[in-house]
Amino acid sequence: MKALAPDSVTVHSLAIKRAARLNTMKEVYKDLKIENTQEMIDLTARYAREMGLEPYYLYRQKNMAGNFENVGYAAPGKACIYNVLIMEEQQTIIGCGAGTTTKRLFPEENRIERCENVKDVEQYISRVDEMIERKEKLFAQ
């Protein structure tokens, strides 16, 4: 990573999703243990500092393994405003592709409406017109 000299890096901790096999098949994975996570997070923070990157946002997701979080690091002046706005849910976003979510912000009403695309790629391709129509309906309001 150092050789790539990135302007920013985000470190994601494991978030066990509702439909993930780690969750739906808990009995199969009951002996799985979370190991070395704090060590990996500390190592990442150290290397980020060595590359001149500083933490600029932190967020947690539901069901984070080991009670950890995701951290974004960036070079001075290179923080991604999109990442900050999306975490604060202060930005309308149009998601394109399988598994993405479109979020429309209605600031005057202090609410957000979501429109999710199907996750399966084949389903997304076969239903793309439906996905587009749902977004058009959301933005016609």
WOZIBEL-V663889 format. One record per residue. N is the residue number from 1. RES is the residue in one small letter. SS is DSSP state (helix for helix, strand for strand, loop for the rest). PSI is psi in radians with two decimals (none if undefined). Layout:
N;RES;SS;PSI / N;RES;SS;PSI
This chain:
1;m;loop;-0.67 / 2;k;helix;-0.70 / 3;a;helix;-0.51 / 4;l;helix;-0.40 / 5;a;loop;1.03 / 6;p;loop;2.66 / 7;d;loop;-0.47 / 8;s;strand;2.75 / 9;v;strand;2.41 / 10;t;strand;2.29 / 11;v;strand;2.11 / 12;h;loop;2.24 / 13;s;loop;2.81 / 14;l;loop;2.17 / 15;a;strand;2.04 / 16;i;loop;1.88 / 17;k;loop;2.70 / 18;r;loop;-0.78 / 19;a;loop;0.06 / 20;a;loop;2.57 / 21;r;helix;-0.59 / 22;l;helix;-0.45 / 23;n;helix;-0.81 / 24;t;helix;-0.38 / 25;m;loop;0.83 / 26;k;loop;-0.63 / 27;e;loop;-0.57 / 28;v;loop;-0.60 / 29;y;loop;0.27 / 30;k;loop;-0.45 / 31;d;loop;-0.03 / 32;l;loop;2.32 / 33;k;loop;2.56 / 34;i;loop;2.01 / 35;e;loop;2.53 / 36;n;loop;0.16 / 37;t;helix;-0.86 / 38;q;helix;-0.69 / 39;e;helix;-0.75 / 40;m;helix;-0.69 / 41;i;helix;-0.77 / 42;d;helix;-0.72 / 43;l;helix;-0.76 / 44;t;helix;-0.78 / 45;a;helix;-0.73 / 46;r;helix;-0.82 / 47;y;helix;-0.64 / 48;a;helix;-0.81 / 49;r;helix;-0.74 / 50;e;helix;-0.49 / 51;m;loop;0.08 / 52;g;loop;0.30 / 53;l;strand;2.44 / 54;e;strand;2.60 / 55;p;strand;2.39 / 56;y;strand;-0.23 / 57;y;strand;2.69 / 58;l;strand;2.40 / 59;y;strand;2.70 / 60;r;loop;2.60 / 61;q;loop;2.88 / 62;k;loop;2.55 / 63;n;loop;0.73 / 64;m;strand;2.19 / 65;a;helix;2.34 / 66;g;helix;0.18 / 67;n;helix;0.62 / 68;f;loop;-2.99 / 69;e;loop;3.06 / 70;n;strand;2.44 / 71;v;strand;2.33 / 72;g;strand;2.30 / 73;y;strand;2.51 / 74;a;strand;2.68 / 75;a;strand;2.71 / 76;p;loop;2.28 / 77;g;loop;0.05 / 78;k;loop;0.18 / 79;a;loop;2.46 / 80;c;loop;1.88 / 81;i;helix;-0.56 / 82;y;helix;-0.81 / 83;n;helix;-0.73 / 84;v;helix;-0.83 / 85;l;helix;-0.70 / 86;i;helix;-0.66 / 87;m;helix;-0.58 / 88;e;helix;-0.08 / 89;e;loop;0.91 / 90;q;loop;0.30 / 91;q;loop;2.33 / 92;t;loop;2.39 / 93;i;strand;2.37 / 94;i;loop;2.02 / 95;g;loop;2.25 / 96;c;loop;2.25 / 97;g;loop;2.91 / 98;a;loop;2.36 / 99;g;loop;0.07 / 100;t;loop;2.85 / 101;t;strand;2.30 / 102;t;strand;2.36 / 103;k;strand;2.21 / 104;r;strand;2.16 / 105;l;strand;2.28 / 106;f;strand;1.41 / 107;p;helix;-0.60 / 108;e;helix;-0.38 / 109;e;helix;0.00 / 110;n;loop;0.88 / 111;r;strand;2.79 / 112;i;strand;2.39 / 113;e;strand;2.46 / 114;r;strand;2.63 / 115;c;strand;1.90 / 116;e;strand;2.46 / 117;n;loop;2.66 / 118;v;loop;2.64 / 119;k;loop;-0.58 / 120;d;loop;2.21 / 121;v;helix;-0.79 / 122;e;helix;-0.73 / 123;q;helix;-0.73 / 124;y;helix;-0.82 / 125;i;helix;-0.78 / 126;s;helix;-0.36 / 127;r;loop;0.32 / 128;v;helix;-0.65 / 129;d;helix;-0.67 / 130;e;helix;-0.73 / 131;m;helix;-0.75 / 132;i;helix;-0.77 / 133;e;helix;-0.70 / 134;r;helix;-0.70 / 135;k;helix;-0.74 / 136;e;helix;-0.72 / 137;k;helix;-0.76 / 138;l;helix;-0.73 / 139;f;helix;-0.11 / 140;a;helix;-0.25 / 141;q;loop;none
